[in-house]
Amino acid sequence: MTEFLDLETQDGVRMPWNVIPGTKHDSSNAIIPVSALYTPLKPLPSTTPTLPYAPLRCRNCRSVLNPFSIVDFASKIWICPFCLARNHFPPHYHSISDDNLPAELYPQCTTIEYESSPAERSSVPPVFLFVVDTCVIEEEVGFLKSSVSQAVGLLPENSMVGLITFGTYVCVHELGFGQVPKVYVFKGSKEVTKDQIMEQMGFFVKRARPATGVVAGVKDGLSQESISRFLLPASECEFAMNSILEELQKDPWPVPTDQRATRCTGTALSVAAHLLGACVPGSGARIMAFTGGPTTEGPGAIIGKNLSEPVRSHKDLDKDSAPYYHKAVKFYEGLAKQLVHQGHVLDLFACALDQVGVAELKVAVERTGGLVVLAESFGHSVFKDSFKRVFQSGDYDLGLSSNGIFEVNCSKDIRVQGIIGPCASLEKKGPLSSETVIGQGNTTAWKMCGLDKATSLCLVFEMVKKDSPEAIDQSANSQFYFQFLTYYQHSSGQMRLRTTTLSRRWVAGPGSIQDLISGFDQEAAAAVMARLVSFKMETEAEFDPIRWLDKSLIHLCSRFGEYQKESPSSFSLSPRFSIFPQFIFHLRRSQFVQVFNNSPDETAYFRMILNRENVANSVVMIQPSLISYSFHSTPEPALLDVAAISADRILLLDSYFTVVVFHGSTIAQWRKAGYHNQPEHVVFAQLLQAPHDDANAILKERFPVPRMVICDQHGSQARFLLAKLNPSATYNSDVPAPEREILFTDDVSFETFLDHLQRLAVQ
């Protein structure tokens, strides 16, 4: 895998096929689509310069000058590798020669960043609008107050802050009037329009409303004075904000014992979106929503107030018997469209034991590139540590950027089907956009309102080259080119453009199998399959994920495996493919495919995180990593199998969302007896400490911060580990019980799965 990891370090790209099946027929036979997982803002190697001038673009297809361009130094002309158009260099490039190249033509600078002139910096500082749920118990209100007030203290001095609280009613707090707390109240059960908000909140008291045009922001006739009543710089509003938070109490309206609280999350988010749309359109603004229960009132409601009504489950959604679901999704789709148009981000922090409506809100969070955290309480470390990380600078800075536009250019035999990931289609249809749509498609440009260092997009392509003999003359030009352009506002306020240009060889025809195998990246393929199966489960009715995954794997193995027909024992896979069946085995059992035992909110949460993470993190979600600690050896990776459990071992499981430290029964007994506190057992103390240190290192660098579980063999929490292990020994297998841990499950083991796969692949 090392060469694929080097490519990722340089360009932030991983592709399942690094040698591309070049024709329509070959690519459909390859089962896994030609695709790329791209992290636009992945930190660049320190050797890559940032260029202080504007990029040079092709006059025909608008692609940016890159190392694959053919340069004629004598006549000062460059030929674009995408459309083969000839372009003249402008006068300031007149001194270029073989020994004097600009940085963008260096062969190692396939990814490079251009920064805009200081004049182009955004004049509007970043905006944070906190939208806080007060329909929670006193204790939760306390946790929330301290987290929000801590966040205001951590914000950059110049950033603007606003506050909205909601319960039965929506309250917009006027921070700019510090002498007396002033609040504008809106009814939670009604949809509110932008005009009503501006009228009621007195935006036109001192200056009459302009007769024509849209009113938004200072340049469209809104006075700065009226904006700064609601959005104040962090340095000025800390006192006003803290005094409001100190006074903040649980929603005062009484709730009958047989009813849920009246909570109008949808209306509150709508008011927040209108307020930002009026005050700071097109700037980097985030709505940070904190909700502690289901929406029961107004638009976006997911359940009625009666406690006798259960909150929708996966079964209800499958049978179409969740009466509120489609209406709520439609409302949040409208909100998503509005936020994308304004360039604003919706972040969601959902902390409750019950469902809050993450499944409905998913569309708005995902299309705006927002962050999402799901925890059990606002006092839980998953929420507290994750929320702190959003504002942290230094090594673990998330690198939040805003207002991105992402564009794709590629060779003429390739079309873009779409992107699965946190972005929204800009509906810029062109000759490069495919008729078949996957995810956000029908376009070659996407809006990314919010993006950070880790945001990763999955682009899916389609080959359109037909299999005519002249098309397969590979000597002519057997390279395909891709260019990704990300134009975004850096956290410093500066606009930047990052360009990544890739070249991949294509092959076609019957003799191309060995070439395809040599360029197969099985980790990237597993990550793409996980996103595809999640997307299909959400968009295709009657879709059977297990069957689809199994069929894909069987076809792949019978095409790329080596075997004699009808002889399962002769079957073998190249090392390039050998771990892929294992990934699919674990993907079939993962929380992305198995929705039983998870609520729709949890499933939506898992998929949102999967759709924004890079290959390495996606692989940990699909197939968790397991490390074993014992007296006999240094920490070493263990097979994700029930056989890894042993009385004298400690296991560390990282399944991305949870990190489990699992003590074997003997170790747990010694720990309970306190041996680690005795000076002569210092080695035992070190053994106990090692997995905790490694777990803390994982917690520090990951967002959202995972849940930490510490458990012992045969304890109730051990289920977090057991659920992820391959059931090679179950209650009905032939292993003598006392020798090994056994699992109580009817799932098939990986060995059985592999036997069936070999038998079907050779038929």
Phi, psi and omega in degrees: 000351191301322183293329178289324179292324177295319178298322181292321179298320183283316190242352182070024183237137168231134179236136176302318180251108177269348162245125195263133172294114198277345182244166182303315183294314181296321184287328178288331176287340182279356174067301181277126186295156172292119187207170180215138172256117189237131177253096189302322185253024178304131181306133184279154174303149186298341182281345183280123181281156169258125189269132186272022180227172183282150181287157177265126185246151177290135184291339185266303186253003175067013176286159187265143177310134186211171185298344180271357178291144178268123186249131174254101187294328184293311183264008177053052180232144171236145182253127183286129181289346183274312186241002178062019177285147179266131182234139176275142172287141176290167186306324185287359174260011192296339184269009183287145177206181179306324183262356183229078184262146169289157187304325186289353177257357177297135183301330182276351182265057178287339172241129182212156183238137177250138176248149184281167178290154181306332181296334184273002180299147179289133181277342182270121178291167180299145183243135176237116179250112182274127179242109194246130180279128178251004179276047182231168183292159184311318184298317180294321177302319179299313179300317183296315180304313186291324179294315182294319183291325176296319181297317181299324178292333183271347185294151174302143184312317190276352185289150183266145184230141174223164182220130173232134173242152182213152175204252173287326178239162176257127181244118177262121185269132178271104185278336186284358182243078191291336188295316180231131179295127184238134185226138173257127188248134177238145182288132186287339187274353186246146172284140182245139179266166181297319181297318179299319182297314183294324180294309186289332183269012171068037178288338185246025182289312185270331181231124185297154181294132177301143186292326184235167172081169179280140177259114179200121176076172186297318186290344180259020172097017175260133184283144179301328182299316182287330178292317186283002169289327186253333180239113184240149174301143184304323183294330183270333191261002186302318182295311182299317183296314182293325180290325176294316182296322180299320182283342188300131179231169177301149180311123189285347186287133184294145179242116178302151186297333183265016182231160173275160177295151177277108185234125186248062183303316183300313180297318181298317180291325179295316178299317180298316181295317179296318182298314179292323180296327179282320189270315187224061182294145174072009179249169182286093180236145180236134169265119179256105186261131178243118181230142186239023180175176184288148175284124183240358188222142172074190182297147179083007180295142180249352184198155176282179185278338184291129181293341180291340177278122178280152177288144185307143177243177177300324181297318179298319181293321180295320183273001182059039179245035174250095193299333186268343195302304187295325180294318180294317180299319180298319179298314182288335173295319177297318179296319179300316182299317180296314182295320179296318180298321180279343182081026184251157187249143173247116175259141183236126175242102186252113183233103180195160176278337180264174175282148182246348182111025178300324182299323179283321184286345187311316185300319182287322180290316186290317183290338179263000179072031182281166177270153178221136177225131179240124180217177183272337183200157177288352177264357184282144183298332179302315179286310188299314183288322179295316183296321178298321182300329182301326186255002185283142172249175181101211187299324187255025178297133180287342181067047182296127176233169185218175172055042182275148168234130184245128180234152181235140172228142178210171180302159190291346180270010183237142173239154178261121179277330179154183181235135169256115182160181186283082177200175178226138182294137176266007177051044177261084184286141178208182180298343182269354181267136185278158176288327180279129184249130172236123180070226179272097187238201181063031186198164170240011177221141183227151177264133174237091184299321179228136175209156180221186185303332188262344184306123181234135180254146176250109181265133180246129183247165177227137178273135181245357180294123177281166185268051177275151186305320183290335179291338185261019172280091190284344183293333184304292175205103186262030178245139169255144179241144176229141173227129178249126180245125178239112180257120187211164178262114182292159182298343178281355181097352184275142175277136179228158174233122175252130177242135175236123179242128183240151172231133178226139179285143174244152179227157179211163175092173188297331186273012191267359187300315182299321179296317180298317181299319184296337182252018184273129179250102189290332178292314179298321181297319180296319181295319179294316180297324180295317179293320181295316184291323177295317181296316181294323180297330182273336189248341183250121177290152177062019181279132179253101189297319183297315181297317181297315180295316181297315180298316180300316183293318180297314179299318182297315182292323182285338178277321188251356178276166175249129182194163168262141184306139177063019179233089184304327185290342182273358187286132172214152180244147176296151178306333179296334184251352196296332182269349186300317178302326179294318177300316182293322177303314181285328178296321179299330183264358188281171181289351178281332184254319181271100183270350178301137179080357173242147177278161176306326178297315181295316180299316180299319180297311180301317183289325178297320180290317179302319185286356179237003184258159181282180187298313185301315180290323180297321181296323178294325178292323183283308181233097184303156178264147183230127179239139184249136179241129177210171179291334190277342184207169175289165178305134181219152178297141178242156176293143180282070190219151180299338179293344181288341182284129179212149187299330185253028179236155167248137179245141174243114180255128174245106179251027179074304182276334176227146174241122187245128170253117190243119181263129174299161189299321181294314180301317181296320179296316180296322180293317180296329179282353176078020181301327185293346179271353183268136186302328183284351180250039184298328180295322179294319179300319180294321179298320179294324186283326188306309181296329179293320179296317180293322179295318180296327178296322178293315183299323185296322190260358186256145174227134350298152181296129182290165176277134182261127179237125177245123187214170180240155176304138181071003177275166184292326183285350180299344181300333180297328177276312188301325183296336185264352187274150174293124184280068181285340174232113180240181184295344180245020175265173190269022183274134175301123191304311187297337184295318190225157171294140175238155180253142177266091183206155174258006177297149175280153178276167182298325181297314179297317180302315182293320178301313180298318182300313181297320182295320183282328184290330185270358183287000000 
